[in-house]
C-alpha cells in the first residue's frame, strides 16, 4: 500500500533534453500530477497545485519532488472573487520547450476578467509561459503571456495543447479561439516575450476540446496530428482527426471518426506509423431515452491506422452480471511495457486496468485500502484506475501509472487522486508508490 514519501530534496540540475516531460532535463522523464494542499485533497473545494516527481535510473523518486502554485509559476493574480488564489488547475497546464533551449516550459491557461463580444460572454483566457531551466521552472520569475492573433485576442484561447504540428522539431501550441472564430496554431520557437514564430488560424472552430499526439521524447522530429473531440453531455460524442502534414501543419480536411469519449495516439500495429484509438469510455447520458449507445459504439474501441485503411475494432472487457461498478468515464493511454515498439492500449475496466495489445489482454490490479478517512471502502470502489504510461527510468520500456482516491466519485470521475502506483510493466511489482496527501509546497 502506498505511503507518504519522507523528506523532499531538489532534483539534480540537467544539461538539456528534447523531452517536454523531462522537467529538469537530466535525461529521465518526470511525472507531473495534480495534488491537493491546504486541506482534504479529496474535497472538491480543496486547493490544487502541480507536483513534479522526478525520474531516475530506478524510476520516479517521490522524495525528489517540487510542488508549484500560481505564485511559484509567476502567474498573474486571478480575477476578483476567485476563492483559491494560489491554485493551479492541472487540466489547464501543458509542458513544451517553446524557446528551444533544451529545458521544458510550463504553459498555464489563466482566466482573467469577464469580457463580452458579439457572440460570446466569458472570462478572457490567456496561456502564460513559465520558462524552464536546469532545475525546472525558476521560482519568482514572472511568466510571459503567449502572443495571440488579433482575431482571438479579445477573449483569448481555450483547450490549449502542445505538439510539433509541422514536424520541424520545434514545439508548438494549438487551441480553440474563445470567440468561435477558428482553431489557432502557434508555431515555435517562441521568443522570451511569448511571441510565436508564426500563427495559423485557417482551421475551422468547432465546439469541443483538442487532443494532440505526443511529441517524440527522443527529440526526433515527428509531426503530430490533432483530434477535435465534440462536446459531450455524458453520451459518446463525435471526433474529427486533422492528420499531420510535415512542413505545413495539420490538414484542413478533417476526417470524421466514430463517436467515443476516450482517445489515445500510438503505434498500435507496429508499423512505425502513428495511429489513433477512439472508443467508449463508459459514460452515459442519464436523460430518459439516452441510457444506451449504438451497438457499434457500446463497449468497443476502434484503431485508425496511420497508413490509412479501415479501422479495426476491439471489444472492451465485459462486465460480469452483478459486478458492475460504473467504471466509466475511463481514459485510454498508449503503453509499451515490453519495449517491442508496438503500443498496447491501457483502458479502465471494472477490475481496474486492462492492457489490450493485439489479441493479448493483461489485467493490472492495484487496490486502495479497505478503510480510508475513517470510512470503509466498498470492494468495488477500491480498484485503482489507469492514468497513463511513460518510460521514467530510460530502459526503453513503459511503466504504467495507476491512481486511486477514497469514495465512489473517484470511481466514476477520477476526481482528486491521492494514491499512486508506478508499476514495473504489467507485473505485480512497483517502481514507485506514494500518497500525495500532505505534500509540501516546495522542495527543501
C-alpha positions in Angstrom: 0.0 0.0 0.0 1.4 3.4 -0.9 2.7 5.6 1.9 3.6 9.3 2.3 7.1 9.9 0.9 9.6 11.1 3.5 11.7 14.2 3.1 12.0 16.3 0.0 15.1 17.2 -1.9 15.7 19.3 -5.0 16.4 17.5 -8.3 19.9 17.3 -9.8 20.3 20.1 -12.4 20.1 18.8 -16.0 22.1 19.7 -19.1 19.3 19.8 -21.6 16.7 17.5 -23.1 14.4 17.2 -26.1 11.6 15.5 -24.0 8.9 18.0 -23.0 8.2 15.9 -19.9 11.8 15.8 -18.6 11.3 18.9 -16.5 14.8 19.2 -15.1 16.3 18.0 -18.4 18.6 15.3 -16.9 17.7 12.6 -19.4 14.9 11.0 -17.3 11.2 11.6 -17.9 9.3 13.1 -14.9 5.8 12.6 -13.6 3.6 15.7 -13.4 0.5 15.2 -11.3 -2.2 17.2 -9.5 -2.2 17.4 -5.7 -4.4 18.9 -3.1 -2.9 21.1 -0.4 -4.2 23.1 2.5 -7.0 20.7 3.3 -8.5 17.4 2.4 -7.2 16.6 -1.1 -10.4 14.6 -2.0 -12.6 17.7 -1.2 -13.7 19.2 -4.4 -13.3 22.6 -2.9 -9.7 21.8 -2.0 -6.8 23.9 -3.3 -4.9 22.3 -6.2 -1.2 22.5 -7.1 1.0 20.9 -9.7 3.6 18.4 -8.4 6.7 17.1 -10.3 8.0 13.7 -9.2 11.5 13.4 -10.8 12.6 10.3 -12.8 15.8 8.5 -12.3 17.6 5.3 -13.3 15.4 3.5 -10.7 12.2 5.1 -11.8 10.3 8.1 -10.3 11.6 9.1 -6.9 8.9 10.5 -4.7 11.4 12.1 -2.3 12.7 14.2 -5.1 9.8 16.5 -5.9 8.6 20.0 -6.3 5.1 21.4 -5.8 4.1 24.5 -7.7 1.4 27.0 -7.0 0.3 30.0 -9.0 2.8 32.4 -7.4 5.7 29.9 -7.8 5.0 29.9 -11.6 4.9 33.7 -11.8 1.3 33.7 -13.0 -0.8 36.8 -12.7 -3.3 37.2 -9.8 -6.7 35.6 -10.5 -9.8 37.7 -11.2 -11.6 39.2 -8.2 -13.9 36.7 -6.4 -11.6 33.7 -7.0 -11.6 31.7 -3.8 -8.4 29.8 -4.4 -5.9 32.4 -5.2 -2.8 30.2 -5.5 -4.5 27.3 -7.2 -3.1 25.8 -10.5 -5.6 23.5 -12.2 -3.9 20.5 -13.7 -6.2 20.4 -16.7 -5.1 23.9 -17.6 -1.4 23.2 -17.9 0.8 21.6 -20.5 4.6 21.3 -20.9 6.7 22.1 -24.0 10.1 23.6 -24.8 8.7 26.6 -26.6 12.0 28.6 -26.9 14.1 25.5 -27.9 16.7 25.9 -25.1 16.5 22.3 -24.0 14.5 23.0 -20.9 10.8 22.3 -20.8 8.4 25.2 -20.0 5.1 25.2 -18.2 2.2 26.7 -20.2 -0.7 27.5 -18.0 -4.1 28.9 -19.1 -5.1 31.8 -16.8 -8.6 33.2 -16.5 -8.9 37.0 -16.3 -11.8 39.5 -16.3 -15.1 38.8 -17.9 -15.4 40.0 -21.5 -18.3 40.4 -23.9 -18.2 40.4 -27.6 -20.9 40.0 -30.3 -21.1 36.2 -29.9 -19.6 35.1 -26.5 -19.6 36.3 -22.9 -16.8 34.6 -20.8 -13.7 35.3 -18.8 -10.7 36.1 -21.0 -8.3 33.2 -21.0 -4.7 33.5 -22.0 -1.8 30.9 -21.9 1.2 32.1 -19.9 4.7 30.6 -20.2 6.9 29.9 -17.2 10.3 29.4 -18.7 12.2 26.2 -17.6 15.7 25.7 -16.5 18.2 23.1 -15.2 16.1 22.7 -12.0 12.7 23.1 -13.6 10.8 26.4 -13.7 12.5 29.1 -11.6 10.5 30.4 -8.6 9.8 34.1 -8.7 10.2 34.6 -12.4 7.3 36.4 -14.0 5.5 34.3 -16.6 5.1 35.7 -20.1 1.7 35.9 -21.8 1.6 34.0 -25.2 1.2 36.3 -28.1 -2.3 35.9 -29.7 -3.5 36.7 -33.2 -5.7 39.7 -33.4 -8.7 37.6 -34.3 -8.6 35.8 -30.9 -7.0 38.4 -28.7 -10.2 39.9 -27.1 -11.5 36.7 -25.5 -8.4 34.5 -25.7 -8.0 30.8 -26.1 -9.2 27.6 -24.6 -8.3 23.9 -24.8 -4.6 24.5 -25.3 -2.4 21.5 -26.2 1.2 21.1 -27.3 2.8 19.3 -30.2 5.1 19.6 -33.2 2.4 20.2 -35.8 4.7 20.9 -38.7 7.4 18.4 -37.9 10.3 20.9 -37.8 11.5 19.8 -34.3 10.2 23.0 -32.6 7.4 22.7 -30.1 4.1 24.4 -30.9 0.7 25.1 -29.3 -2.8 24.5 -30.7 -6.0 25.8 -29.2 -9.6 27.0 -29.9 -10.5 30.7 -30.1 -13.0 31.5 -27.4 -14.9 33.8 -29.8 -15.6 30.8 -32.1 -13.6 32.3 -35.0 -11.2 29.4 -35.7 -8.7 26.9 -34.4 -5.4 28.7 -33.5 -2.0 27.2 -34.1 1.0 28.9 -32.7 4.3 27.7 -34.1 7.7 27.7 -32.3 10.3 28.6 -31.5 8.8 31.3 -29.2 10.6 34.4 -28.1 11.1 35.1 -24.4 8.3 37.7 -24.7 5.9 34.8 -25.6 5.6 35.6 -29.3 5.4 32.6 -31.7 7.4 32.4 -34.9 4.1 32.2 -36.9 0.4 31.8 -36.4 -2.2 29.9 -38.4 -6.0 30.5 -38.0 -7.0 28.6 -41.1 -8.6 25.5 -39.4 -12.3 25.8 -38.5 -13.6 26.2 -35.0 -16.0 23.6 -33.6 -17.4 23.2 -30.1 -15.3 20.6 -28.2 -11.8 20.0 -26.9 -8.5 19.3 -28.6 -6.4 16.2 -28.2 -2.8 16.1 -29.6 -0.4 13.3 -30.3 2.7 13.2 -28.1 5.9 15.0 -29.0 8.6 12.3 -29.5 10.5 12.1 -26.2 13.7 11.2 -28.1 13.8 14.6 -29.8 13.5 13.2 -33.3 11.2 15.5 -35.3 7.9 13.7 -35.5 4.9 15.6 -36.9 1.9 15.4 -34.6 -1.8 15.1 -35.5 -4.7 16.9 -33.9 -8.1 15.4 -32.8 -11.1 17.5 -32.1 -13.5 15.8 -29.7 -17.0 17.1 -29.8 -18.8 18.4 -26.7 -20.3 15.6 -24.6 -23.1 15.6 -22.1 -22.4 12.0 -21.0 -23.1 10.4 -24.3 -20.3 9.3 -26.6 -19.7 12.2 -28.9 -18.1 12.6 -32.3 -14.4 13.1 -33.3 -12.6 14.8 -36.2 -9.0 14.0 -37.0 -6.8 16.6 -38.6 -3.9 14.4 -40.0 -0.3 15.6 -39.6 1.5 17.1 -42.6 5.2 17.7 -42.4 6.1 21.3 -43.2 2.7 22.8 -43.4 0.7 21.8 -40.3 -2.4 19.7 -39.8 -4.5 19.0 -42.9 -7.6 21.3 -43.2 -9.5 18.3 -44.5 -10.7 16.8 -41.2 -11.6 13.1 -41.2 -14.7 12.2 -39.3 -14.1 9.3 -36.8 -16.6 7.2 -34.8 -18.1 8.5 -31.6 -16.2 7.9 -28.4 -15.0 9.9 -25.4 -11.7 8.1 -24.8 -8.7 8.6 -27.1 -5.0 7.7 -27.4 -2.3 8.1 -30.1 0.3 5.4 -30.5 1.8 2.8 -32.8 -0.7 0.0 -32.1 0.1 -2.2 -35.1 3.9 -2.0 -35.0 4.4 -0.4 -38.5 6.2 2.7 -37.1 3.4 4.9 -38.1 1.2 6.8 -35.6 -2.3 5.5 -35.2 -5.2 6.8 -33.1 -7.6 4.8 -30.9 -11.1 6.1 -30.2 -13.6 4.3 -28.0 -16.4 4.1 -25.4 -15.3 5.5 -22.0 -18.3 4.0 -20.3 -20.1 7.3 -19.6 -23.8 7.6 -20.4 -26.3 10.4 -20.5 -28.9 9.8 -17.8 -31.7 11.6 -19.5 -34.7 9.4 -20.4 -34.2 7.6 -23.7 -30.4 8.1 -23.8 -29.2 5.4 -21.4 -27.7 3.3 -24.2 -25.3 3.7 -27.1 -25.4 2.3 -30.6 -24.1 -1.3 -30.9 -21.1 -0.2 -32.9 -20.1 2.2 -30.1 -21.1 0.4 -26.9 -18.3 -1.4 -25.2 -15.7 -1.1 -28.0 -12.8 0.8 -29.3 -11.5 1.4 -32.8 -8.0 1.9 -34.0 -7.5 4.0 -37.1 -4.2 3.0 -38.8 -1.7 5.8 -39.5 -1.1 4.4 -43.0 -4.8 4.6 -43.9 -7.2 1.8 -44.5 -10.2 0.6 -42.5 -10.2 0.8 -38.7 -10.1 -2.4 -36.7 -12.3 -2.8 -33.6 -11.6 -4.3 -30.2 -14.3 -5.3 -27.7 -13.7 -3.8 -24.2 -13.8 -6.3 -21.3 -17.3 -7.3 -20.4 -18.7 -6.6 -17.0 -20.0 -9.8 -15.4 -23.5 -9.8 -14.1 -23.6 -8.2 -10.7 -20.0 -7.0 -10.8 -20.7 -3.6 -12.4 -19.3 -0.5 -10.7 -19.8 2.2 -13.3 -16.1 2.2 -14.2 -16.5 4.9 -16.8 -15.7 7.5 -17.7 -12.3 5.9 -18.3 -9.4 7.4 -20.3 -7.2 5.4 -22.7 -3.4 5.5 -22.7 -0.8 4.1 -25.1 1.7 1.9 -23.4 4.7 -0.3 -24.5 5.7 -2.1 -21.3 7.7 -4.8 -23.0 9.6 -2.4 -25.2 8.9 -4.2 -28.5 8.0 -1.0 -30.3 4.3 -1.8 -30.6 1.9 0.0 -28.2 -0.9 -1.6 -26.3 -4.0 0.4 -25.2 -4.4 0.7 -21.4 -8.1 1.0 -20.5 -10.2 1.4 -17.3 -12.4 -1.6 -16.5 -14.5 -2.8 -13.6 -11.3 -4.7 -12.5 -9.1 -1.6 -12.5 -7.0 -1.6 -15.7 -6.5 -3.8 -18.7 -3.8 -3.6 -21.3 -5.1 -4.6 -24.8 -2.1 -5.5 -27.0 -3.3 -7.1 -30.2 -5.2 -10.2 -29.2 -3.5 -10.3 -25.8 -5.2 -8.9 -22.7 -3.4 -8.3 -19.4 -5.2 -7.2 -16.2 -3.1 -4.9 -14.0 -4.6 -4.5 -10.5 -3.8 -2.2 -7.6 -6.2 -1.5 -4.8 -6.7 1.2 -2.2 -7.2 0.5 1.5 -10.3 -1.1 2.8 -10.7 1.9 5.1 -9.8 5.5 4.4 -10.6 8.7 6.2 -12.4 6.7 8.9 -14.8 5.2 6.5 -15.0 1.7 4.9 -14.4 1.5 1.2 -16.7 -0.9 -0.7 -14.7 -3.6 -2.6 -15.9 -2.5 -6.0 -14.6 1.1 -5.4 -11.1 0.0 -4.3 -9.6 -0.6 -7.8 -7.0 1.8 -9.0 -7.6 3.4 -12.4 -5.1 3.9 -15.2 -3.8 7.5 -15.6 -1.1 7.0 -18.3 2.2 5.4 -19.1 5.8 6.5 -19.7 9.4 5.3 -19.5 10.7 7.0 -16.4 13.9 5.0 -15.9 15.2 5.2 -19.5 15.2 1.4 -20.1 13.0 1.6 -23.3 10.0 0.0 -21.5 7.0 1.9 -20.3 5.9 1.9 -16.7 2.1 2.2 -16.1 0.6 4.9 -14.0 -2.3 3.9 -11.8 -4.1 6.1 -9.2 -6.9 5.9 -6.6 -8.8 8.0 -4.1 -11.4 7.2 -1.5 -15.1 7.5 -2.3 -17.3 6.3 -5.2 -16.9 9.7 -7.0 -13.3 8.8 -7.8 -14.5 5.5 -9.4 -17.0 7.4 -11.5 -15.0 10.5 -12.4 -11.4 10.0 -11.4 -11.5 13.1 -9.0 -8.7 14.0 -6.6 -6.4 11.0 -6.8 -4.3 10.6 -3.6 -2.7 7.2 -4.0 -0.3 6.5 -6.9 1.4 3.4 -8.3 4.1 3.4 -11.0 4.2 -0.2 -12.0 7.1 -2.4 -13.2 5.3 -3.0 -16.6 2.3 -5.3 -16.2 3.9 -7.2 -13.2 2.8 -7.1 -9.6 5.9 -5.1 -8.8 6.1 -1.3 -8.5 8.9 1.1 -9.4 7.4 3.6 -7.0 4.2 4.1 -4.9 3.2 7.0 -2.8 0.4 9.2 -1.5 0.0 12.9 -2.3 -1.8 13.8 0.9 0.5 16.1 2.9 2.9 17.1 0.1 5.0 20.1 1.0 4.7 23.2 -1.2 8.3 23.3 -2.4 11.3 21.1 -2.4 13.6 21.9 0.5 
